[in-house]
Amino acid sequence: MKSCILCQSSESKSVFNENGTPILECKNCGHVYSSYEQEEHYEGYWDGAEQTYDLKWWDDAHRAVYSDFISTYLKSDKGNLLDVGCGLGFFVKAVLTKKPGWSAVGYEISKQAVKFANEQNGMKTVYAGLVQDSKLPKESFDIITLWDVIEHIPKPHSLLTYLHGLLKPGGILFLQTPNFPIQLAKANLKVKLKGMKEGVHYLEVKDHVNNYKMHTLAELGKQCGFKDPKYKVLMPILSVSGSKSKLAVYFKLGYYYLTKLIFAISFGTINWNNTLFLTLRKP
């Protein structure tokens, strides 16, 4: 039986069952995790014999959130950034384009995605392999980002501890991941309206092996030596997976502005956004 990565308790309850695979919530600390046993360094996310990439999604739809991030967090004219799990390299490209005084390096486990980043995207500072094997110099980065990465990693402590060593004192770790309570509500609504079906996205039980809430994601950072957890609400991805409806995008934008307002007037205590955006500081 799997145990909780945050408190090691094996006492859990099922909060959702996705086509026969339960998603469990720790009875002790509230962390949520999949009962599915995924390999630690899963490489199949980007790969496939005839893999093509939806650039409307990975490039166009992400430009707004990347711009929002850059204007929010990269205030200085120069610095060093590392993007872990950088995929096709579009975020690295956005940083280098919008902040020419900054250096930006990307690491991605998928050789196929890195080939696209190097050859199609022109990103010469995107590398294939585990960042833990990179031999990057210690205390050399001002900010390290993980976009939609942390939920895929079964045992994230060793990675975050390694990244802690790469940051300069006072450096920032940025984590972006689905906001589990909101995603669970959406999945339950989808089941009520359409039932449980194979091939439909609910909570991606075999892909998202750890599911985070505000307090559990902050606790993970604390356990890895980070301090000062701070959440923000950034722009959404301007597309809806599986839909080409512009109306759906407008609805998503409207929901973003609503959640941003609620987050502000609740002084950061109520976060109904689809996504968690967390910064943590290295002391």
JOBELKA-V419107 format. One record per pair of residues at least 12 apart in sequence whose ideal C-beta (glycine too) atoms are under 10 Angstrom apart, sorted by the first residue. I is the first residue (numbers start at 1). J is the second residue. D is the distance in Angstrom with one decimal. If there is no record, write none. Layout:
I,J,D
I,J,D
This chain:
1,24,9.3
1,35,8.5
2,24,7.2
2,33,6.6
2,34,8.3
2,35,6.1
2,36,9.0
2,37,7.5
2,154,8.9
2,209,9.3
3,24,9.9
3,26,8.4
3,33,9.1
4,24,8.5
4,25,9.1
4,26,4.0
4,27,9.0
4,28,6.8
4,29,6.3
4,30,9.1
4,31,5.1
4,32,9.2
4,33,6.9
4,210,9.7
4,216,9.4
5,26,9.0
5,29,9.8
5,31,6.8
5,33,6.9
5,153,9.5
5,154,7.8
5,155,6.3
5,156,7.2
5,157,7.1
5,209,9.6
5,210,6.6
5,216,9.4
5,220,7.7
5,223,9.1
6,26,7.2
6,28,8.7
6,29,5.3
6,30,8.8
6,31,4.7
6,33,9.3
6,157,9.3
6,210,9.3
6,212,10.0
6,215,9.9
6,216,6.2
6,217,9.9
6,219,5.7
6,220,6.4
6,222,9.8
6,223,7.0
7,26,6.5
7,27,9.9
7,28,5.0
7,29,4.4
7,30,9.3
7,31,7.3
7,216,9.8
7,219,8.8
7,223,9.7
8,26,9.4
8,28,8.8
8,29,9.6
9,26,5.6
9,27,6.9
9,28,4.0
9,29,7.1
9,31,9.1
10,24,9.8
10,26,8.8
10,27,9.5
10,28,9.5
11,24,9.8
11,26,7.1
11,27,4.3
11,28,6.1
12,24,4.0
12,25,6.1
12,26,5.5
12,27,6.0
12,28,8.8
12,31,9.2
12,32,9.0
12,33,8.1
12,35,8.6
13,25,5.6
13,26,8.6
13,27,6.1
14,35,8.1
15,32,6.6
15,180,9.1
15,184,6.6
15,187,9.9
15,188,9.5
15,203,9.4
15,211,9.2
16,32,8.9
16,34,9.6
16,180,10.0
16,183,9.6
16,184,6.2
16,187,6.1
16,188,7.4
16,191,8.6
16,202,7.3
16,203,5.9
16,205,7.9
16,211,9.4
17,35,9.4
17,191,9.5
17,196,8.0
17,202,9.6
17,205,8.7
18,34,8.5
18,35,9.9
18,36,9.0
18,187,7.9
18,191,9.3
18,196,7.5
18,200,9.3
18,201,9.7
18,202,5.1
18,203,5.9
18,204,8.0
18,205,4.1
18,206,8.4
19,196,6.3
19,197,8.1
19,198,6.0
19,199,9.1
19,200,8.8
19,202,8.2
19,205,7.7
19,206,9.5
20,196,9.3
20,205,9.2
21,34,6.9
21,35,6.1
21,36,5.3
21,203,9.7
21,205,4.6
21,206,6.9
22,34,8.1
22,35,4.8
22,36,8.9
22,205,8.2
23,35,7.1
23,36,8.9
23,180,9.1
23,184,8.2
23,187,9.1
23,202,9.2
23,203,5.9
23,204,9.9
23,205,5.9
23,208,8.8
23,209,9.8
23,211,6.8
24,211,9.5
25,180,9.2
25,184,9.5
25,211,8.8
25,213,9.6
26,216,8.6
29,215,8.5
29,216,6.9
29,219,7.3
30,180,9.9
30,213,6.6
30,215,7.1
30,216,6.2
30,219,9.4
31,180,9.4
31,210,7.5
31,211,8.1
31,212,7.7
31,213,7.8
31,215,9.1
31,216,4.5
31,217,9.3
31,219,7.9
31,220,8.4
32,180,5.4
32,181,9.0
32,183,9.8
32,184,8.1
32,203,9.2
32,208,9.5
32,210,7.6
32,211,4.1
32,212,7.5
32,213,7.2
32,216,7.5
33,151,9.8
33,154,8.5
33,208,9.2
33,209,6.4
33,210,5.2
33,211,6.5
33,212,9.7
33,216,9.8
34,151,9.5
34,154,9.0
34,203,8.1
34,204,8.7
34,205,4.9
34,206,7.1
34,207,8.5
34,208,6.7
34,209,4.7
34,210,7.5
34,211,7.4
35,205,7.9
35,209,9.3
36,154,9.6
36,204,10.0
36,205,5.6
36,206,4.9
36,207,8.8
36,208,9.5
36,209,6.5
37,154,7.9
37,206,9.5
37,209,8.4
38,152,7.7
38,153,8.9
38,154,5.7
38,205,9.7
38,206,6.6
38,207,7.7
38,208,9.4
38,209,4.7
38,210,9.8
39,154,7.9
39,209,9.9
40,130,9.9
40,153,7.3
40,154,5.5
40,155,6.4
40,156,9.9
40,158,9.3
40,159,9.7
40,209,9.7
41,109,6.1
41,129,9.9
41,130,6.4
41,132,9.5
41,152,9.8
41,153,8.6
41,154,9.4
41,159,10.0
42,109,8.0
42,110,9.7
42,152,6.7
42,153,8.9
42,154,8.8
42,206,9.5
42,207,8.4
42,209,8.9
43,108,9.9
43,109,5.4
43,110,5.7
43,111,8.1
43,112,8.9
43,113,9.6
44,109,9.9
44,110,8.3
44,207,9.6
45,85,9.0
45,87,8.5
45,108,9.8
45,109,8.3
45,110,6.6
45,113,8.3
45,148,9.7
45,152,7.2
45,207,7.5
46,85,10.0
46,87,6.6
46,88,7.8
46,108,7.7
46,109,8.4
46,110,3.8
46,111,8.9
46,112,5.6
46,113,3.9
46,114,8.8
46,115,9.9
46,116,8.4
47,109,9.7
47,110,5.6
47,111,7.9
47,112,4.9
47,113,7.8
48,112,7.8
49,112,9.8
51,110,9.4
51,112,6.1
51,113,8.8
51,116,8.9
53,87,8.9
53,88,6.1
53,112,9.6
53,113,8.2
53,116,6.6
53,120,8.8
54,239,8.8
54,241,9.3
55,88,8.2
55,90,8.7
55,116,9.8
55,120,9.2
55,121,9.9
56,238,9.9
56,239,6.6
56,244,8.8
57,237,7.5
57,238,9.7
57,239,5.4
57,240,9.8
57,241,7.4
58,87,6.9
58,88,5.5
58,89,9.6
58,90,5.9
58,91,9.9
58,113,9.8
58,116,9.6
58,237,9.5
58,239,9.7
59,88,7.8
59,89,10.0
59,90,5.2
59,93,8.7
59,94,9.5
59,121,8.8
60,90,9.5
60,237,9.7
60,238,7.6
60,239,7.5
61,236,9.0
61,237,4.9
61,238,4.8
61,239,3.6
61,240,9.0
61,241,9.5
61,249,8.5
62,87,9.8
62,88,10.0
62,90,6.1
62,91,7.4
62,94,8.2
62,147,8.5
62,235,9.5
62,236,9.9
62,237,5.7
62,238,8.1
62,239,8.6
63,90,8.2
63,94,7.1
63,235,9.3
63,237,9.5
63,238,7.7
64,234,8.9
64,235,4.4
64,236,7.6
64,237,7.8
64,238,5.3
64,253,9.2
64,256,9.8
65,91,9.3
65,94,9.7
65,147,8.8
65,176,8.5
65,234,5.5
65,235,4.6
65,236,6.6
65,237,6.0
65,238,8.1
65,256,9.9
65,275,8.6
65,277,8.9
66,90,7.3
66,91,5.6
66,92,10.0
66,93,9.0
66,94,4.2
66,95,8.0
66,97,9.7
66,98,8.2
66,147,8.9
66,234,9.4
66,235,8.8
66,237,9.9
67,94,7.2
67,98,7.0
67,234,9.6
67,235,7.6
68,232,9.0
68,233,9.6
68,234,4.6
68,235,4.2
68,236,9.5
68,277,9.3
69,91,8.1
69,94,8.4
69,95,8.9
69,98,10.0
69,143,9.8
69,145,7.9
69,147,8.9
69,174,7.6
69,176,8.6
69,232,9.2
69,234,6.1
69,235,8.5
69,277,8.1
70,91,9.3
70,94,6.6
70,95,6.4
70,97,9.4
70,98,5.2
70,99,6.3
70,102,9.1
71,98,8.4
71,99,9.9
71,234,9.9
72,174,9.9
72,232,6.7
72,234,6.9
72,235,9.8
72,277,9.0
72,279,9.4
73,142,9.7
73,143,6.5
73,145,8.8
73,172,7.0
73,174,6.9
73,232,8.9
73,234,9.5
73,277,9.7
73,279,7.2
74,95,7.1
74,98,8.0
74,99,5.4
74,101,9.5
74,102,6.5
74,104,9.8
74,142,8.7
74,143,7.4
75,99,10.0
76,99,8.9
76,101,8.1
76,102,8.4
76,142,7.9
77,99,7.7
77,100,9.1
77,101,4.5
77,102,8.2
78,99,8.0
78,100,9.1
78,101,3.8
78,102,5.9
78,103,8.2
78,142,9.0
79,95,9.6
79,99,8.0
79,101,7.7
79,102,5.2
79,103,7.7
79,104,9.3
79,141,8.3
79,142,4.0
79,143,6.9
79,168,9.3
79,171,9.4
80,102,7.1
80,103,5.1
80,104,8.0
80,105,7.8
80,136,10.0
80,137,9.8
80,140,6.1
80,141,4.8
80,142,5.4
80,143,7.9
80,144,9.5
80,166,9.7
80,167,9.8
80,168,8.2
80,171,9.1
81,95,5.7
81,96,9.3
81,99,8.4
81,102,5.9
81,103,7.0
81,104,4.6
81,105,7.3
81,106,9.2
81,141,6.6
81,142,6.7
81,143,5.1
81,144,7.4
81,145,6.9
81,172,9.7
81,174,9.4
82,103,9.3
82,104,7.7
82,105,5.1
82,106,7.6
82,107,7.2
82,125,9.8
82,131,7.5
82,134,9.0
82,136,7.2
82,140,8.5
82,141,4.8
82,142,9.2
82,143,7.7
82,144,4.7
82,145,7.3
82,146,9.6
82,163,7.8
82,166,6.6
82,167,8.8
82,171,9.9
82,173,9.9
83,95,7.8
83,104,6.6
83,105,7.2
83,106,4.5
83,107,7.5
83,108,8.7
83,125,9.6
83,126,8.4
83,131,9.7
83,143,9.4
83,144,7.8
83,145,4.9
83,146,7.9
83,147,7.2
83,149,9.3
83,174,9.4
84,105,9.5
84,106,7.9
84,107,5.5
84,108,8.3
84,109,9.6
84,130,9.5
84,131,5.1
84,132,9.8
84,134,9.7
84,144,6.4
84,145,7.0
84,146,5.0
84,147,8.7
84,149,6.1
84,150,9.5
84,159,7.7
84,160,9.9
84,162,9.7
84,163,6.9
84,166,9.5
84,173,9.7
85,106,8.5
85,107,7.4
85,108,6.2
85,109,7.2
85,110,9.2
85,113,9.5
85,131,8.4
85,145,9.0
85,146,6.0
85,147,7.0
85,148,7.4
85,149,3.7
85,150,8.8
85,152,7.7
85,153,8.9
85,159,9.7
86,104,9.0
86,105,8.6
86,106,3.1
86,107,6.4
86,108,4.9
86,109,9.9
86,110,9.9
86,113,8.1
86,114,8.3
86,117,7.0
86,123,8.4
86,125,9.6
86,126,5.8
86,127,9.0
86,131,9.7
86,145,8.5
86,146,9.5
86,147,7.9
86,149,9.1
87,106,8.2
87,108,6.0
87,109,9.9
87,110,7.7
87,113,5.3
87,114,9.0
87,116,8.7
87,117,7.6
87,126,9.1
87,147,7.9
87,148,8.4
87,149,9.2
88,106,9.5
88,108,8.3
88,110,9.3
88,112,9.7
88,113,5.5
88,114,8.7
88,115,9.8
88,116,5.1
88,117,5.4
88,120,7.9
88,121,6.3
88,123,8.7
88,126,8.7
89,104,9.4
89,106,5.7
89,108,7.8
89,113,7.9
89,114,7.8
89,116,7.4
89,117,3.1
89,118,7.8
89,120,8.8
89,121,4.6
89,122,8.6
89,123,4.0
89,124,9.8
89,125,8.7
89,126,4.6
90,106,9.7
90,116,10.0
90,117,8.3
90,121,6.9
90,123,8.8
90,147,9.7
91,104,8.1
91,106,7.5
91,123,10.0
91,145,7.0
91,147,6.2
92,104,4.7
92,105,7.3
92,106,4.3
92,107,10.0
92,108,9.7
92,117,7.5
92,121,8.3
92,123,5.5
92,124,9.9
92,125,6.6
92,126,5.9
92,145,9.5
93,106,9.2
93,117,8.3
93,121,5.8
93,122,7.7
93,123,5.9
93,125,10.0
93,126,9.0
95,143,9.5
95,145,9.0
96,122,9.7
96,123,7.9
96,124,9.8
96,125,7.9
102,142,8.5
102,143,9.2
103,125,7.4
103,140,9.7
103,141,9.2
103,142,9.7
104,123,8.7
104,125,6.4
104,126,9.1
104,141,10.0
104,143,9.7
104,145,9.4
105,123,9.7
105,125,4.8
105,126,7.6
105,127,7.3
105,131,9.3
105,134,8.7
105,136,7.5
105,140,9.6
105,141,8.2
105,144,9.8
106,123,6.8
106,125,6.5
106,126,4.0
106,127,7.0
106,128,9.9
106,131,9.4
106,145,9.4
107,125,9.8
107,126,7.7
107,127,5.5
107,128,7.9
107,129,6.7
107,130,7.5
107,131,4.1
107,132,9.2
107,133,9.2
107,134,6.1
107,136,8.5
108,126,6.5
108,127,7.5
108,128,6.3
108,129,8.2
108,130,9.8
108,131,9.0
108,149,9.8
109,128,7.4
109,129,6.9
109,130,6.3
109,131,8.8
109,149,9.8
109,152,9.8
110,128,7.3
110,129,9.9
111,128,4.7
111,129,8.5
112,128,9.0
113,126,8.6
113,128,8.2
114,126,5.6
114,127,6.7
114,128,4.1
114,129,8.6
115,128,8.0
130,159,8.7
130,162,9.5
131,144,9.0
131,146,9.8
131,159,7.5
131,162,7.3
131,163,7.4
131,166,8.2
132,158,7.4
132,159,6.8
132,161,9.9
132,162,5.2
132,163,9.0
134,162,9.4
134,166,8.8
136,162,9.6
136,163,9.7
136,165,9.4
136,166,5.7
137,166,7.8
138,165,5.4
138,166,6.4
138,167,9.1
138,168,9.4
139,164,9.9
139,165,7.3
139,166,7.1
139,167,6.7
139,168,5.0
139,169,6.9
139,171,7.9
139,282,8.8
140,165,9.9
140,166,6.4
140,167,8.3
140,168,7.0
140,171,9.2
141,163,8.5
141,166,5.3
141,167,5.5
141,168,6.5
141,171,6.0
141,172,9.1
141,173,9.5
141,282,9.7
142,167,7.7
142,168,6.0
142,170,8.4
142,171,5.4
142,172,7.1
143,167,7.9
143,168,9.4
143,171,6.4
143,172,4.7
143,173,7.7
143,174,6.3
143,279,8.6
144,160,9.5
144,163,5.2
144,164,9.0
144,166,6.5
144,167,6.1
144,171,7.3
144,172,7.5
144,173,5.3
144,174,7.0
144,175,9.5
144,280,9.8
144,282,9.4
145,172,9.0
145,173,8.1
145,174,4.5
145,175,8.2
145,176,7.6
145,279,9.8
146,159,8.5
146,160,8.7
146,163,8.2
146,173,7.7
146,174,7.0
146,175,5.3
146,176,6.9
146,177,8.2
146,278,9.9
147,174,8.3
147,175,8.7
147,176,5.0
147,177,8.9
147,275,10.0
147,277,9.8
148,175,9.8
148,176,6.2
148,177,6.7
148,178,8.0
148,208,9.4
148,237,9.7
148,275,8.8
149,175,8.0
149,176,8.2
149,177,7.8
150,175,5.4
150,176,8.2
150,177,5.1
150,178,10.0
150,208,9.7
150,210,7.0
150,212,7.1
150,217,7.6
150,220,7.8
150,221,9.8
150,276,9.5
150,278,9.4
151,175,9.6
151,176,9.6
151,177,4.8
151,178,6.3
151,180,8.9
151,183,10.0
151,203,10.0
151,204,8.4
151,207,8.0
151,208,4.4
151,209,7.1
151,210,5.6
151,211,6.4
151,212,6.8
151,217,9.7
151,276,9.8
152,177,9.3
152,204,9.4
152,207,6.5
152,208,6.8
152,209,6.6
152,210,8.2
153,209,7.3
153,210,6.9
154,209,5.1
154,210,7.1
155,209,9.4
155,210,9.0
156,175,9.6
156,209,9.8
156,210,6.9
156,220,6.5
156,221,9.9
156,223,9.7
156,224,8.1
157,220,7.5
157,223,6.5
157,224,5.9
158,224,8.9
159,224,8.6
160,173,7.2
160,175,8.7
160,220,7.0
160,221,6.9
160,223,8.3
160,224,3.8
160,225,8.1
160,226,7.6
160,280,8.8
161,223,8.9
161,224,5.0
161,225,6.6
161,226,9.7
162,224,9.2
163,224,8.1
163,225,9.9
163,226,9.4
163,282,9.1
164,221,9.2
164,224,5.8
164,225,4.8
164,226,6.6
164,280,9.1
164,282,5.8
164,283,9.7
165,225,9.0
165,282,9.0
166,282,9.3
167,225,9.8
167,226,9.0
167,280,9.6
167,281,8.8
167,282,4.4
168,282,7.4
169,281,9.4
169,282,6.1
169,283,6.9
170,281,6.6
170,282,6.6
170,283,7.8
171,226,9.8
171,280,9.7
171,281,7.3
171,282,4.9
171,283,10.0
172,226,9.2
172,228,9.2
172,230,9.3
172,279,5.2
172,280,7.1
172,281,5.9
172,282,7.7
173,221,6.9
173,224,8.6
173,225,9.9
173,226,6.0
173,229,10.0
173,278,8.4
173,279,7.0
173,280,4.6
173,281,7.8
173,282,7.2
174,232,9.8
174,277,7.4
174,278,7.2
174,279,5.3
174,280,8.0
175,212,8.3
175,217,6.4
175,218,9.6
175,220,8.5
175,221,7.4
175,226,9.7
175,229,9.5
175,276,7.4
175,277,7.8
175,278,4.7
175,279,7.9
175,280,7.3
176,234,8.1
176,275,6.2
176,276,6.9
176,277,5.4
176,278,7.7
177,208,8.5
177,210,8.6
177,211,8.3
177,212,5.3
177,217,6.7
177,275,7.2
177,276,5.4
177,277,8.8
177,278,8.1
178,203,8.4
178,204,8.7
178,208,6.8
178,211,7.1
178,212,7.7
178,273,10.0
178,274,6.8
178,275,6.2
178,276,7.3
179,211,9.4
179,212,7.8
179,213,7.6
179,214,7.9
179,217,9.3
179,231,9.8
179,259,9.3
179,271,6.4
179,272,7.9
179,273,5.9
179,274,5.9
179,275,5.7
179,276,4.8
179,277,9.4
180,203,8.2
180,208,8.8
180,210,9.3
180,211,4.1
180,212,5.8
180,213,5.4
180,214,9.5
180,216,8.3
180,217,9.2
180,276,8.4
181,211,9.4
181,212,9.8
181,213,6.0
181,214,8.8
181,271,8.6
181,272,8.5
182,213,9.8
182,255,9.9
182,259,8.7
182,271,8.2
182,272,6.0
182,273,7.0
182,274,5.6
182,275,8.6
182,276,9.3
183,202,8.7
183,203,6.0
183,204,9.1
183,208,8.6
183,211,7.4
183,274,7.1
183,275,9.2
184,202,9.3
184,203,6.9
184,211,8.1
184,213,9.9
185,272,9.2
186,201,9.8
186,202,8.5
186,203,8.9
186,274,8.0
187,200,9.6
187,201,8.7
187,202,4.3
187,203,5.1
187,204,9.6
187,205,9.9
188,202,8.9
188,203,9.8
190,202,6.3
190,203,9.9
200,242,9.1
201,241,6.8
201,242,7.3
212,276,6.2
212,278,8.7
213,271,9.1
213,276,8.1
214,229,8.4
214,231,6.3
214,268,9.0
214,269,8.8
214,270,9.8
214,271,5.9
214,276,6.6
214,278,7.9
215,229,9.1
216,276,9.9
217,229,7.8
217,231,8.9
217,276,5.9
217,278,5.5
217,280,9.1
218,230,9.2
218,231,8.3
218,276,9.5
218,278,6.7
218,280,7.6
220,278,9.5
220,280,9.2
221,278,7.2
221,279,9.3
221,280,4.1
221,281,9.2
222,280,8.1
224,280,8.4
224,282,9.9
225,280,9.2
225,282,7.1
225,283,7.7
226,278,9.7
226,279,9.2
226,280,3.6
226,281,6.4
226,282,6.3
226,283,8.1
227,280,6.9
227,281,5.4
227,282,7.8
227,283,5.5
228,279,7.8
228,280,6.7
228,281,4.3
228,282,9.6
228,283,8.7
229,278,6.0
229,279,7.5
229,280,5.6
229,281,8.6
230,268,8.1
230,277,9.3
230,278,7.1
230,279,5.0
230,280,7.9
230,281,8.3
231,263,7.7
231,268,6.0
231,269,9.7
231,271,6.3
231,273,9.0
231,276,6.7
231,277,6.4
231,278,5.5
231,279,8.1
232,260,9.0
232,263,8.2
232,268,8.6
232,271,9.7
232,273,9.4
232,276,9.6
232,277,5.0
232,278,8.3
232,279,7.6
233,256,7.2
233,257,9.3
233,259,5.9
233,260,4.4
233,261,9.1
233,262,8.9
233,263,4.9
233,264,8.2
233,268,9.2
233,271,7.3
233,272,9.2
233,273,5.0
233,274,9.9
233,275,8.4
233,276,9.5
233,277,6.9
234,256,8.7
234,260,8.9
234,273,8.5
234,275,7.6
234,277,5.0
235,253,8.4
235,256,6.7
235,257,10.0
235,260,9.3
235,275,9.9
235,277,9.9
236,249,8.8
236,252,5.3
236,253,6.9
236,255,7.8
236,256,4.8
236,257,9.9
236,259,9.3
236,273,8.0
236,274,6.7
236,275,7.1
237,249,9.4
237,252,8.1
237,274,9.0
237,275,8.4
238,250,9.7
238,252,7.4
238,253,7.3
238,256,9.7
239,252,8.3
240,252,6.1
252,274,8.2
255,272,8.3
255,273,8.3
255,274,7.7
256,273,7.0
256,274,8.2
256,275,9.4
258,272,7.7
258,273,9.3
259,271,7.2
259,272,4.6
259,273,4.2
259,274,8.0
259,275,9.5
260,272,9.7
260,273,7.5
